[in-house]
Amino acid sequence: MHKASDSGREGKSLEMEAMLRDVSTPVARVLGRALEGSDLTVEESVLLFQATGAELTATVRTADELRRQTVGDRVTYVVNRNINFTNVCIKQCGFCAFSRDFRQEEGYFLPTEEIVRRAKEAWELGATEVCIQAGLPPQMEGDLYIRLTRAIKEALPEIHIHGFSPEEVLYGAVRSRISIRDYLRELQQAGVGSLPGTSAEILDQEVRDRISPGRIGVAEWVKVITTAHELGIPTTSTIMFGHLESDLHKARHLALLRDIQKRSGGFTEFVPLSFVHTEAPMYARRPVPGVRPGATREEVIRMHAVSRIVLNQWIPNLQVSWVKEGLAMSRLLLSAGVNDMGGTLMNESISTAAGAPFGQLVSPATFRKLIRESGRVPAERHTDYRIRRIFEGEDGEAMPDPLDALAEGSEERLGSYHKLIKMSDYRYQHPRRKSKTTAAGDEPA
C-alpha cells in the first residue's frame, strides 16, 4: 500500500474536519469515526446510504480520503478476457437476460478446443488472465470445469484462470456427487487460481427468493467462498444493487463481507454491480412487483463511496464495473473511493445481453488515458493485485500493447455475443439428443 506523507495527511485532516462541520451531527460523527479507523455498524452504514446533498458530498470526500490513505494514487487494471462458454442454463433468474433454455435457437456451447483457442488468442494479445463463467447446462458432466481448466493450463501454463462462480462450484460438486471442499480442491489442483465472487446479488434470502428463486442460497454462497479461502483460493466479492434491495439490505451485505474478510483475508477486491434492467426478464417481460429500473446516478456514487468507507480497512481494493457504468461514470467514481478499473474483458456477454451499451472491450491505452486525466497514476496488475507495470508520466506509451492496436476492429477478430448466439457452429445440443444422433450413426451437432 502507498501511504500519504505525514504533512499531506495533516493538511487533508484539517480540510476534512472543516468539511464535517458543515453537515449534520449524526453523519459527521459517522464519517469522523470512519476517518479515525473505526468499523461502522450496520445502522451507521444505513445512515450513509441515505445521505444527500452536502452529506453525500462529505461521504464521497471521506471515501476519497480513505482511498488515498490506504492505497495511494495508483489506479490499476488487468489485461484479461472473458470466456462465457455457454449461455444454456437450468436456472431462470429474473435479472438474467444472458441465459437460454436448451430448446432455444440462441443457445450455444463452445467446445473445449474453441475455449483453449480463445485463451491462446488472449495470451497473444497480452492477457495475463482468462475469466471463465457460464450458464449451468442440463445434465452437465460434473468434472467439466476441471477438464476445461486442465486443457487451458496445459496449453498456457502461465495464464491465471479466474474461474467458476460459487453457483458453478456448487453445481459442479452436486453433479460430481462430492463435497464442495473436495470439488474446490480438484479445481485448485487443475489450475484454477481464483474464483469470481459473483452470484452474490444481495446476500438476503428473502430478496433472493424473489429475484432468483432456486439460485444458490446465502448460506451456500458463504460456504463456497469461505471454503475456497480456507484452501488458499482467493475470490472477489460483489453486490448487485438497483432492483428490490433496501438500504438495510446493502448495509448488511457489506457487513457480512467484512466479517468474512476479517476471518479469512481471502477477498482481493469488492465490485458493486448496477442492475441492468433493459432486457432483464423480471423487469422487461414478466415484472416482479417493486423492481426498479436500475440504480440512479446518485445511488451509484453513494454505493461506491459507502463501500469504500465500510470495507476500507479490510478489502482495500474497490473496483468499478465499466461494463455497467460506462467510462464517464467510471472516471467520476475514481473520486468516490475507487482504485481499480477492472479488466479489458475483450468479450463481454452477460451485461451486453441485459442491454448494457458500453461495449465488450476497453484497451489498456484507454484505461491509462482515463486514469491520467483523473490525476492518478495508471498501473497494470495481475489478478492478485501484484503490480506488473507502473506507467509514470508517459513511460511505456511509445510501445502500445497488442490489444491497443486491435481495439477498433475487435469484434471482427474476437467475435461478439450477438454474433455468437446466431452461429450454427456452436449450437447447443442436449446430451440426450447427442446420444440418440450418435447411436443412429450421425455426427452430433
Secondary structure, DSSP 8 states (H G I E B T S, - for coil): -----HHHHHHHHHHHHHHHTTS-HHHHHHHHHHHTT----HHHHHHHHT--HHHHHHHHHHHHHHHHHHHTTEEEEE-EEEE--B-B-S---TT-SS-B-TTSTT-BB--HHHHHHHHHHHHHTT-SEEEE-----TT--TTHHHHHHHHHHHH-TTSEEEE--HHHHHHHHHHHTS-HHHHHHHHHHHTEEEB---S-S-S-HHHHHHHSTTS--HHHHHHHHHHHHHTT--EEEEEEESSS--HHHHHHHHHHHHHHHHHH--EEEEEEEE---TT-HHHHTS--TT--SS--HHHHHHHHHHHHHHHTTT---BB--HHHHHHHHHHHHTTTT--EEEE--S---HHHHHT--S-S---HHHHHHHHHHTT-EEEEE-TTS-EEEE--TTTTTTS--HHHHHGGGHHHHH--HHHHTT-STTB---HHHHHHHHHTT----
